[in-house]
Amino acid sequence: MTAADERLALDVIETSLSTSVIGRASAAQNGKNDNALPELAKNELWESIDSTNTRAAALAAAGAPEGVLVLARQQTAGRGRHGRVWVSPPDAGISFSVILRPQIALTRLPLITLATGTAVARAIEASVGVRPGLKWVNDIVLNGRKLGGILAEMPGQALIIGIGINVRFSEADVPDDLRTKIEWLERVVGKPVDPNLIVLELAHKLEEAYNQLLEGKTDEILNAWKSYSTTIGQEIESKNGTTAGVVRGKAVDITSSGALLVEMENGETTELHAGEISIRRLDGSYA
């Protein structure tokens, strides 16, 4: 594998895509006599950008069609949940956002994060040969550390799905307080990883998951997510999942709306619809 192969390359991705929607907006636009601007249907690869989700949202607001991809080799102010900043050094990871325009009930939209998580896990497993786990609601984990994350947003009429995956870091890239908390693929497999192969698998697996959402296959989405879950069966703590304050208990299932069902210490059950959870360690602490 050459150094060039180890960088995201839009021509490599576009010539090898086998999808119908994701990454195929420009091809679908050819021959149409509507008012969509051809420039807005083009996929983008940025050397450096503040946030691929922000860029995708701007394109969507300007009328970009479903399926447009925004990729970046470096992201300087990527957004995570709760306003956190997701920073990726040059060529250290995959920053991936896609514009979708699903015609479904709003009540089904929370499932998109779960469906996307499964797509990411399957793509990594197929392209790299390691099996990551999924921590509710939006974390991709490996070896107990964070490998990536998902941020689904709905500005206006479009759904923007953002995905970040750690591919390669040097120890110098990682702040001291994060060195035991994050993971990257090349450290795990011990050899170079081609991010283009991951993106190709990701586009394919994400389109499969998106079609399941559109077709109302809720059980398939939930069962697939649970097969990768590192949360179900664990003792968890949530400080912001409900208005009631701290919730501690055992995560027992996922509801049809994508909520985490927790059996609390008093024997009652509650549903967490949002927020961040920590999983109980052997020493009794939560992380």
N, C-alpha and C positions, 0 to 999 in steps of 0.2 A: 504494500500500500504506500503510495507516495504522499508527500505532504499535502498536495492539492486534493487528494482523495479525502483527506481528513477534515476538509472545510466544507461548509454548506455551499452548494453550487446549484443555482436555479435551473440551469440548462440540464444538468444531470437529473434533477428531480422531475422536471416537466417532460422530458423525453421518455421517462420510465413509469410515469403514473398510469395506473390501471383503474382509476376511479371514474365515476360518471359526473359527480358534482364537485367534490372537494379538489381544489386546484385546477378545475376544468372550466372556469367561468369564461375565459377568453375564447376557448374552442367552441363553447356553446353559443357565444355571442356572434360568431362568424355566420354571415348569411341572414341574420335577423334584420328586419327593417323597423326596429323600434327606436325609441329615443335614448336608449342607454348609450353612454359615451364609451367607446372602445377602450380608452385609457383606463377607465375605472374597472374594467374587467381583467386587468393584468395582475398576475401575482407579483409580489415584490420581495426582494432580498436586500436587506440593508447591512452595510458594513457595521454601522453603529446607530442606535436609535434609543430614544428615551424609553418608549414602551410600544411593543407591537400591538397590544390591545388598544392603546390610544390611537395609533395610526389606523387600525382596522375600523374603529368606531368613526373616525373622520371620513374614511372612504365610504362606509355604509351610509352616513348622513348625506354624502354627496350623490348617492344613488348607485353605489357599486353593487353588482349582483351577488347572489348567493354563490359561495364556493371560493371566493377570492382569498388567497393566502397572503399573509404578511410574515416574513421570516427575518431573523436578524442574527448576525454573528456575534454581536455584542449588544447588551441591553443595559442602559445606564440608570434607568428609573422605572423598571418594571414593577407592576403593582401586584401585591399579594392580597389575601383577605385582610380585612380590618385595617386597610391603609398601609400595610407593611410594604417596604421597598424590596424588590427582588433584583439584585445586581448580578450580572454575569460578565466576567472578564472576556477579552477577545477570544473567540473560538473555544470557550470553556464549556459551552452548552448549546442547547437548542432552544430558541425562543420562537414560538409558533403561535400564530393567531389566525382564525378563519372566520369569515362572515357567513352566517346562516340566517335564513328567513323562514322558520318553521311555521306552518299554519296549523297550530294545535292549541288546545286550551291552556291557559296560563297555569292552571293547577298541575300540569304535567311537566312544566319547565324545570322544577327542582331535580327531576330524574336525570337531566342532561349531565350534571356533574358526575353522577355515579356512572352513567354510560360512558362518559369520556374517560373516567379513571380506568375502567376495564379496557377500553381501547388502548390507552397508553401502556398498561401492563402487558397486554397481549403483543403490542408492537415491539416492546423491549425484549420480551421473551423470544419472539420470532426472529428478531434481527441480531440480537446480542447473545442469546442463549442463557440469560439469567432470569429468574422469576421474581419480580418485585412484588411487594404487597401494597394494599390500599388501606390507608387510615382515614376513617370518616372525618371530614367530609371530602377533603380535596387534596390530600397528601399522597404522594408516591414514595414508598419507603423501601429500603433495602438494608439488611443487617442492622435493623433498629434505628437507622438514620434516614434523614430526608434526602431522597434522590430527585424529587421534582414536585411540581404542584400544578394546580388547575385553577383558573379564574374565569367563570362564566358571567358575563354581564349583558344587560339588555338596554342599551341606550336607544331610545326611539323604538322603531319597528324591527330592528335587527338584533340577532343574538350573536354576540362575540364570544368565542371560546378561545381562551389563552392557555397555553401549555408551556411549561419550562421543564427541561430535563438536564441534569448535570452530566456532562460527558467527560470532560477532563479538567482538572485543576492541578496546580502545583501547591504544595503546602503553604507557600508564601502568599497565595491568593486568598487563603482562608483565614479570617480573623480568629484569634485565639479562642474566643468564646463560642465559636461554631465548629471547632475541629472535631469534637466528639458528636456533633449533631447532624452533619451533612455527609452524604456519600456521592461518589461519582463513578461512572461505569468503568472507565479505564483502570481505576484502582482495583476494582473487583475482578475484572477479567485478565488484567496484567498484560494487555496488548492494545495497540491502537484500535479505536472504534470509529467507523465511518458514519458521521451523522446523517448523511444522505440516505443511507439504508434505513435508518430509524424513521426519518420523515416519510419515506415511501410507505413503509409498513404502517406508520401512524395514520396517514391519509386514508389508506385502505380500511384499517380497523375502525377508524372514527366514522367513516361513511357507513359501515355495517351497523355500528351502534346508533347512528343518527336515523337510519332506516327503521331500526327496531322502535325507536321513539315515535317516529311518524306513524308506524303501523300499530301502535298501541300495545306492544309486546312487553308489558310491564314486568311480568314474572320472569321473562328471559333476562331482562336488564338487571333485576334484583338478584337473581340466582348467579349470574355471571359475576357481579360485583362481590357477592359473598364468597365466591370461590377464591378470591384474592384477598379477602379482608383480613387485616391484622387486628381489627377492633372487636368483632363479634366474639363473645365469650370472655372478654377481658374486663377487669375492674377499671373503671374510668372515673375521671373527674371533669366536670364542666363548670367554668366560672361565668360563662356568658351565653349559655345556650337557652336559658329561660330568664324570666324576670324575677324568679324566686331566689336568685343568688346561686351559691355553689350547689351543684348536684353531684352526688357520688353514688355509684352503684355498678351493676354489671350490665354491659351492653349485650342484649340478648337477641336483637333482630333489627331489620330495616323494614319500615312500613311501606305501603304502596305509594306513598307520597315522597319517599326518600328520607324520612325522618329516622333518627336513631332511637330505638326503643330501649329504655334503660330500666332495669329492676333496681329500685333504690334500697338503701340499707334498712328501711322500715317495712319492706315488703311490697310497697306500692310501685306501680310502673308509671313512667312519664316518657314523653316524646321530646327529643331535642330536634328542632327544625333548623337551627343555625348555631353558629358559635364554634368554639375550638375546644377540643377535648385533650386531656392528658391521660396516658395509660399508666396504671400502677406498676411500679417496679417491685422486684423481690424484696428490697429493703423497706418497702412501704411508702416510698416517695412517688411522686407522679411526674411524668415527662412526656 
